[in-house]
Amino acid sequence: MAKKNVMLVKLVSTADTGFYLVKKRNPKKQTEKLKFRKYDPVIRKHVEFKEEKLKS
């Protein structure tokens, strides 16, 4: 069988609340790290989320 192209990454809130999201990313097509501005329900604001490795 073929190897899967996607890997799971952890998007951690920059507000240091401990809240994180899990996204799929294709490392062959998207070489730079992911960065999103999304809602953090712990502090109830939109903040930037940055990519980290997901420990499995």
PyMOL Python script that loads the backbone (N, CA, C, O; Angstrom):
from pymol import cmd

cmd.read_pdbstr("""\
ATOM      1  N   MET A   1       0.836  -1.189   0.000  1.00  0.00           N
ATOM      2  CA  MET A   1       0.000   0.000   0.000  1.00  0.00           C
ATOM      3  C   MET A   1       0.875   1.244   0.000  1.00  0.00           C
ATOM      4  O   MET A   1       2.009   1.236   0.478  1.00  0.00           O
ATOM      5  N   ALA A   2       0.317   2.303  -0.546  1.00  0.00           N
ATOM      6  CA  ALA A   2       1.036   3.570  -0.621  1.00  0.00           C
ATOM      7  C   ALA A   2       1.031   4.275   0.730  1.00  0.00           C
ATOM      8  O   ALA A   2       0.111   4.111   1.532  1.00  0.00           O
ATOM      9  N   LYS A   3       2.071   5.055   0.963  1.00  0.00           N
ATOM     10  CA  LYS A   3       2.170   5.826   2.193  1.00  0.00           C
ATOM     11  C   LYS A   3       1.260   7.048   2.094  1.00  0.00           C
ATOM     12  O   LYS A   3       1.158   7.659   1.031  1.00  0.00           O
ATOM     13  N   LYS A   4       0.609   7.401   3.180  1.00  0.00           N
ATOM     14  CA  LYS A   4      -0.299   8.545   3.168  1.00  0.00           C
ATOM     15  C   LYS A   4       0.477   9.853   3.034  1.00  0.00           C
ATOM     16  O   LYS A   4       1.590   9.977   3.544  1.00  0.00           O
ATOM     17  N   ASN A   5      -0.120  10.827   2.343  1.00  0.00           N
ATOM     18  CA  ASN A   5       0.541  12.103   2.096  1.00  0.00           C
ATOM     19  C   ASN A   5       0.335  13.108   3.209  1.00  0.00           C
ATOM     20  O   ASN A   5       1.074  14.089   3.288  1.00  0.00           O
ATOM     21  N   VAL A   6      -0.643  12.896   4.069  1.00  0.00           N
ATOM     22  CA  VAL A   6      -0.949  13.901   5.085  1.00  0.00           C
ATOM     23  C   VAL A   6      -0.386  13.499   6.443  1.00  0.00           C
ATOM     24  O   VAL A   6      -0.240  12.319   6.760  1.00  0.00           O
ATOM     25  N   MET A   7      -0.077  14.520   7.230  1.00  0.00           N
ATOM     26  CA  MET A   7       0.334  14.283   8.608  1.00  0.00           C
ATOM     27  C   MET A   7      -0.484  15.186   9.512  1.00  0.00           C
ATOM     28  O   MET A   7      -0.920  16.260   9.096  1.00  0.00           O
ATOM     29  N   LEU A   8      -0.694  14.759  10.738  1.00  0.00           N
ATOM     30  CA  LEU A   8      -1.444  15.561  11.693  1.00  0.00           C
ATOM     31  C   LEU A   8      -0.499  16.508  12.408  1.00  0.00           C
ATOM     32  O   LEU A   8       0.593  16.110  12.812  1.00  0.00           O
ATOM     33  N   VAL A   9      -0.910  17.753  12.565  1.00  0.00           N
ATOM     34  CA  VAL A   9      -0.130  18.740  13.300  1.00  0.00           C
ATOM     35  C   VAL A   9      -1.016  19.371  14.367  1.00  0.00           C
ATOM     36  O   VAL A   9      -2.241  19.403  14.246  1.00  0.00           O
ATOM     37  N   LYS A  10      -0.373  19.865  15.400  1.00  0.00           N
ATOM     38  CA  LYS A  10      -1.061  20.480  16.527  1.00  0.00           C
ATOM     39  C   LYS A  10      -0.906  21.989  16.407  1.00  0.00           C
ATOM     40  O   LYS A  10       0.215  22.489  16.307  1.00  0.00           O
ATOM     41  N   LEU A  11      -2.014  22.721  16.415  1.00  0.00           N
ATOM     42  CA  LEU A  11      -1.992  24.183  16.388  1.00  0.00           C
ATOM     43  C   LEU A  11      -2.257  24.678  17.804  1.00  0.00           C
ATOM     44  O   LEU A  11      -3.354  24.503  18.335  1.00  0.00           O
ATOM     45  N   VAL A  12      -1.254  25.293  18.410  1.00  0.00           N
ATOM     46  CA  VAL A  12      -1.328  25.716  19.814  1.00  0.00           C
ATOM     47  C   VAL A  12      -1.591  27.209  19.883  1.00  0.00           C
ATOM     48  O   VAL A  12      -1.014  27.984  19.120  1.00  0.00           O
ATOM     49  N   SER A  13      -2.461  27.610  20.797  1.00  0.00           N
ATOM     50  CA  SER A  13      -2.791  29.016  21.001  1.00  0.00           C
ATOM     51  C   SER A  13      -1.588  29.784  21.524  1.00  0.00           C
ATOM     52  O   SER A  13      -0.880  29.307  22.411  1.00  0.00           O
ATOM     53  N   THR A  14      -1.354  30.973  20.976  1.00  0.00           N
ATOM     54  CA  THR A  14      -0.237  31.802  21.434  1.00  0.00           C
ATOM     55  C   THR A  14      -0.580  32.553  22.719  1.00  0.00           C
ATOM     56  O   THR A  14       0.273  33.251  23.267  1.00  0.00           O
ATOM     57  N   ALA A  15      -1.816  32.422  23.208  1.00  0.00           N
ATOM     58  CA  ALA A  15      -2.219  33.079  24.444  1.00  0.00           C
ATOM     59  C   ALA A  15      -1.828  32.249  25.676  1.00  0.00           C
ATOM     60  O   ALA A  15      -2.138  32.633  26.804  1.00  0.00           O
ATOM     61  N   ASP A  16      -1.155  31.124  25.464  1.00  0.00           N
ATOM     62  CA  ASP A  16      -0.694  30.237  26.545  1.00  0.00           C
ATOM     63  C   ASP A  16      -1.822  29.753  27.450  1.00  0.00           C
ATOM     64  O   ASP A  16      -1.674  29.714  28.672  1.00  0.00           O
ATOM     65  N   THR A  17      -2.949  29.385  26.843  1.00  0.00           N
ATOM     66  CA  THR A  17      -4.068  28.848  27.611  1.00  0.00           C
ATOM     67  C   THR A  17      -4.047  27.326  27.648  1.00  0.00           C
ATOM     68  O   THR A  17      -4.758  26.715  28.446  1.00  0.00           O
ATOM     69  N   GLY A  18      -3.232  26.707  26.786  1.00  0.00           N
ATOM     70  CA  GLY A  18      -3.202  25.251  26.707  1.00  0.00           C
ATOM     71  C   GLY A  18      -4.180  24.699  25.697  1.00  0.00           C
ATOM     72  O   GLY A  18      -4.196  23.492  25.458  1.00  0.00           O
ATOM     73  N   PHE A  19      -4.995  25.546  25.098  1.00  0.00           N
ATOM     74  CA  PHE A  19      -5.963  25.116  24.094  1.00  0.00           C
ATOM     75  C   PHE A  19      -5.250  24.879  22.768  1.00  0.00           C
ATOM     76  O   PHE A  19      -4.372  25.653  22.385  1.00  0.00           O
ATOM     77  N   TYR A  20      -5.627  23.806  22.063  1.00  0.00           N
ATOM     78  CA  TYR A  20      -5.018  23.522  20.768  1.00  0.00           C
ATOM     79  C   TYR A  20      -6.029  22.887  19.820  1.00  0.00           C
ATOM     80  O   TYR A  20      -7.053  22.352  20.245  1.00  0.00           O
ATOM     81  N   LEU A  21      -5.721  22.958  18.534  1.00  0.00           N
ATOM     82  CA  LEU A  21      -6.510  22.343  17.477  1.00  0.00           C
ATOM     83  C   LEU A  21      -5.628  21.347  16.747  1.00  0.00           C
ATOM     84  O   LEU A  21      -4.403  21.470  16.775  1.00  0.00           O
ATOM     85  N   VAL A  22      -6.236  20.352  16.088  1.00  0.00           N
ATOM     86  CA  VAL A  22      -5.478  19.382  15.307  1.00  0.00           C
ATOM     87  C   VAL A  22      -5.921  19.507  13.858  1.00  0.00           C
ATOM     88  O   VAL A  22      -7.113  19.458  13.556  1.00  0.00           O
ATOM     89  N   LYS A  23      -4.946  19.671  12.959  1.00  0.00           N
ATOM     90  CA  LYS A  23      -5.225  19.820  11.522  1.00  0.00           C
ATOM     91  C   LYS A  23      -4.388  18.826  10.738  1.00  0.00           C
ATOM     92  O   LYS A  23      -3.383  18.316  11.232  1.00  0.00           O
ATOM     93  N   LYS A  24      -4.813  18.556   9.508  1.00  0.00           N
ATOM     94  CA  LYS A  24      -4.041  17.742   8.581  1.00  0.00           C
ATOM     95  C   LYS A  24      -3.254  18.663   7.668  1.00  0.00           C
ATOM     96  O   LYS A  24      -3.715  19.743   7.295  1.00  0.00           O
ATOM     97  N   ARG A  25      -2.036  18.206   7.308  1.00  0.00           N
ATOM     98  CA  ARG A  25      -1.191  19.004   6.430  1.00  0.00           C
ATOM     99  C   ARG A  25      -0.381  18.071   5.545  1.00  0.00           C
ATOM    100  O   ARG A  25       0.115  17.041   6.002  1.00  0.00           O
ATOM    101  N   ASN A  26      -0.248  18.439   4.271  1.00  0.00           N
ATOM    102  CA  ASN A  26       0.583  17.691   3.348  1.00  0.00           C
ATOM    103  C   ASN A  26       1.967  18.333   3.329  1.00  0.00           C
ATOM    104  O   ASN A  26       2.112  19.430   2.788  1.00  0.00           O
ATOM    105  N   PRO A  27       2.987  17.695   3.896  1.00  0.00           N
ATOM    106  CA  PRO A  27       4.303  18.327   3.989  1.00  0.00           C
ATOM    107  C   PRO A  27       5.015  18.464   2.649  1.00  0.00           C
ATOM    108  O   PRO A  27       5.949  19.258   2.534  1.00  0.00           O
ATOM    109  N   LYS A  28       4.598  17.714   1.636  1.00  0.00           N
ATOM    110  CA  LYS A  28       5.227  17.836   0.324  1.00  0.00           C
ATOM    111  C   LYS A  28       4.770  19.084  -0.412  1.00  0.00           C
ATOM    112  O   LYS A  28       5.551  19.700  -1.138  1.00  0.00           O
ATOM    113  N   LYS A  29       3.511  19.462  -0.231  1.00  0.00           N
ATOM    114  CA  LYS A  29       2.963  20.627  -0.930  1.00  0.00           C
ATOM    115  C   LYS A  29       3.046  21.905  -0.112  1.00  0.00           C
ATOM    116  O   LYS A  29       3.181  22.995  -0.667  1.00  0.00           O
ATOM    117  N   GLN A  30       2.967  21.775   1.193  1.00  0.00           N
ATOM    118  CA  GLN A  30       2.965  22.944   2.073  1.00  0.00           C
ATOM    119  C   GLN A  30       4.173  22.853   3.004  1.00  0.00           C
ATOM    120  O   GLN A  30       4.116  22.217   4.057  1.00  0.00           O
ATOM    121  N   THR A  31       5.256  23.493   2.602  1.00  0.00           N
ATOM    122  CA  THR A  31       6.509  23.316   3.325  1.00  0.00           C
ATOM    123  C   THR A  31       6.645  24.232   4.539  1.00  0.00           C
ATOM    124  O   THR A  31       7.340  23.876   5.490  1.00  0.00           O
ATOM    125  N   GLU A  32       6.004  25.396   4.533  1.00  0.00           N
ATOM    126  CA  GLU A  32       6.106  26.296   5.684  1.00  0.00           C
ATOM    127  C   GLU A  32       5.123  25.874   6.775  1.00  0.00           C
ATOM    128  O   GLU A  32       4.153  25.163   6.514  1.00  0.00           O
ATOM    129  N   LYS A  33       5.390  26.320   7.988  1.00  0.00           N
ATOM    130  CA  LYS A  33       4.535  25.961   9.120  1.00  0.00           C
ATOM    131  C   LYS A  33       3.199  26.696   9.042  1.00  0.00           C
ATOM    132  O   LYS A  33       3.119  27.813   8.531  1.00  0.00           O
ATOM    133  N   LEU A  34       2.155  26.053   9.555  1.00  0.00           N
ATOM    134  CA  LEU A  34       0.824  26.649   9.537  1.00  0.00           C
ATOM    135  C   LEU A  34       0.701  27.718  10.610  1.00  0.00           C
ATOM    136  O   LEU A  34       1.302  27.628  11.680  1.00  0.00           O
ATOM    137  N   LYS A  35      -0.096  28.731  10.294  1.00  0.00           N
ATOM    138  CA  LYS A  35      -0.355  29.823  11.227  1.00  0.00           C
ATOM    139  C   LYS A  35      -1.771  30.313  10.932  1.00  0.00           C
ATOM    140  O   LYS A  35      -2.052  30.735   9.811  1.00  0.00           O
ATOM    141  N   PHE A  36      -2.649  30.265  11.904  1.00  0.00           N
ATOM    142  CA  PHE A  36      -4.034  30.697  11.727  1.00  0.00           C
ATOM    143  C   PHE A  36      -4.427  31.653  12.840  1.00  0.00           C
ATOM    144  O   PHE A  36      -3.870  31.606  13.937  1.00  0.00           O
ATOM    145  N   ARG A  37      -5.375  32.508  12.556  1.00  0.00           N
ATOM    146  CA  ARG A  37      -5.989  33.349  13.576  1.00  0.00           C
ATOM    147  C   ARG A  37      -7.386  32.787  13.813  1.00  0.00           C
ATOM    148  O   ARG A  37      -8.280  32.951  12.984  1.00  0.00           O
ATOM    149  N   LYS A  38      -7.564  32.122  14.955  1.00  0.00           N
ATOM    150  CA  LYS A  38      -8.819  31.442  15.256  1.00  0.00           C
ATOM    151  C   LYS A  38      -9.276  31.780  16.677  1.00  0.00           C
ATOM    152  O   LYS A  38      -8.571  32.449  17.432  1.00  0.00           O
ATOM    153  N   TYR A  39     -10.466  31.304  17.018  1.00  0.00           N
ATOM    154  CA  TYR A  39     -11.095  31.596  18.307  1.00  0.00           C
ATOM    155  C   TYR A  39     -10.574  30.662  19.393  1.00  0.00           C
ATOM    156  O   TYR A  39     -10.537  29.444  19.213  1.00  0.00           O
ATOM    157  N   ASP A  40     -10.175  31.237  20.515  1.00  0.00           N
ATOM    158  CA  ASP A  40      -9.756  30.475  21.690  1.00  0.00           C
ATOM    159  C   ASP A  40     -10.862  30.594  22.738  1.00  0.00           C
ATOM    160  O   ASP A  40     -11.046  31.668  23.310  1.00  0.00           O
ATOM    161  N   PRO A  41     -11.604  29.510  23.002  1.00  0.00           N
ATOM    162  CA  PRO A  41     -12.736  29.594  23.933  1.00  0.00           C
ATOM    163  C   PRO A  41     -12.321  29.793  25.392  1.00  0.00           C
ATOM    164  O   PRO A  41     -13.155  30.181  26.209  1.00  0.00           O
ATOM    165  N   VAL A  42     -11.072  29.541  25.738  1.00  0.00           N
ATOM    166  CA  VAL A  42     -10.633  29.702  27.122  1.00  0.00           C
ATOM    167  C   VAL A  42     -10.609  31.184  27.497  1.00  0.00           C
ATOM    168  O   VAL A  42     -11.077  31.565  28.570  1.00  0.00           O
ATOM    169  N   ILE A  43     -10.062  32.017  26.610  1.00  0.00           N
ATOM    170  CA  ILE A  43     -10.023  33.461  26.894  1.00  0.00           C
ATOM    171  C   ILE A  43     -11.097  34.225  26.124  1.00  0.00           C
ATOM    172  O   ILE A  43     -11.221  35.441  26.267  1.00  0.00           O
ATOM    173  N   ARG A  44     -11.866  33.517  25.316  1.00  0.00           N
ATOM    174  CA  ARG A  44     -12.989  34.056  24.544  1.00  0.00           C
ATOM    175  C   ARG A  44     -12.562  35.197  23.622  1.00  0.00           C
ATOM    176  O   ARG A  44     -13.203  36.247  23.578  1.00  0.00           O
ATOM    177  N   LYS A  45     -11.475  34.978  22.892  1.00  0.00           N
ATOM    178  CA  LYS A  45     -10.964  35.953  21.921  1.00  0.00           C
ATOM    179  C   LYS A  45     -10.369  35.221  20.725  1.00  0.00           C
ATOM    180  O   LYS A  45     -10.083  34.026  20.796  1.00  0.00           O
ATOM    181  N   HIS A  46     -10.188  35.939  19.640  1.00  0.00           N
ATOM    182  CA  HIS A  46      -9.462  35.417  18.490  1.00  0.00           C
ATOM    183  C   HIS A  46      -7.977  35.680  18.711  1.00  0.00           C
ATOM    184  O   HIS A  46      -7.568  36.812  18.973  1.00  0.00           O
ATOM    185  N   VAL A  47      -7.179  34.628  18.602  1.00  0.00           N
ATOM    186  CA  VAL A  47      -5.730  34.742  18.760  1.00  0.00           C
ATOM    187  C   VAL A  47      -5.059  33.922  17.662  1.00  0.00           C
ATOM    188  O   VAL A  47      -5.715  33.167  16.944  1.00  0.00           O
ATOM    189  N   GLU A  48      -3.752  34.082  17.546  1.00  0.00           N
ATOM    190  CA  GLU A  48      -3.000  33.333  16.543  1.00  0.00           C
ATOM    191  C   GLU A  48      -2.648  31.956  17.083  1.00  0.00           C
ATOM    192  O   GLU A  48      -2.261  31.809  18.242  1.00  0.00           O
ATOM    193  N   PHE A  49      -2.787  30.948  16.227  1.00  0.00           N
ATOM    194  CA  PHE A  49      -2.417  29.581  16.546  1.00  0.00           C
ATOM    195  C   PHE A  49      -1.230  29.209  15.679  1.00  0.00           C
ATOM    196  O   PHE A  49      -1.248  29.446  14.472  1.00  0.00           O
ATOM    197  N   LYS A  50      -0.193  28.627  16.281  1.00  0.00           N
ATOM    198  CA  LYS A  50       1.007  28.240  15.544  1.00  0.00           C
ATOM    199  C   LYS A  50       1.200  26.733  15.619  1.00  0.00           C
ATOM    200  O   LYS A  50       0.786  26.080  16.577  1.00  0.00           O
ATOM    201  N   GLU A  51       1.837  26.200  14.590  1.00  0.00           N
ATOM    202  CA  GLU A  51       2.015  24.767  14.457  1.00  0.00           C
ATOM    203  C   GLU A  51       3.126  24.228  15.370  1.00  0.00           C
ATOM    204  O   GLU A  51       4.182  24.841  15.527  1.00  0.00           O
ATOM    205  N   GLU A  52       2.850  23.063  15.964  1.00  0.00           N
ATOM    206  CA  GLU A  52       3.833  22.287  16.716  1.00  0.00           C
ATOM    207  C   GLU A  52       3.669  20.838  16.311  1.00  0.00           C
ATOM    208  O   GLU A  52       2.683  20.462  15.678  1.00  0.00           O
ATOM    209  N   LYS A  53       4.649  20.029  16.684  1.00  0.00           N
ATOM    210  CA  LYS A  53       4.546  18.604  16.391  1.00  0.00           C
ATOM    211  C   LYS A  53       3.520  17.949  17.304  1.00  0.00           C
ATOM    212  O   LYS A  53       3.405  18.288  18.482  1.00  0.00           O
ATOM    213  N   LEU A  54       2.786  17.015  16.744  1.00  0.00           N
ATOM    214  CA  LEU A  54       1.803  16.260  17.513  1.00  0.00           C
ATOM    215  C   LEU A  54       2.478  14.980  18.008  1.00  0.00           C
ATOM    216  O   LEU A  54       2.932  14.165  17.204  1.00  0.00           O
ATOM    217  N   LYS A  55       2.545  14.807  19.302  1.00  0.00           N
ATOM    218  CA  LYS A  55       3.168  13.600  19.859  1.00  0.00           C
ATOM    219  C   LYS A  55       2.194  12.446  19.755  1.00  0.00           C
ATOM    220  O   LYS A  55       1.049  12.547  20.195  1.00  0.00           O
ATOM    221  N   SER A  56       2.647  11.354  19.176  1.00  0.00           N
ATOM    222  CA  SER A  56       1.752  10.205  19.024  1.00  0.00           C
ATOM    223  C   SER A  56       2.310   8.966  19.660  1.00  0.00           C
ATOM    224  O   SER A  56       1.676   7.911  19.618  1.00  0.00           O
TER     225      SER A  56
END
""", "prot")
cmd.dss("prot")
cmd.show_as("cartoon", "prot")
cmd.util.cbc("prot")
cmd.orient("prot")
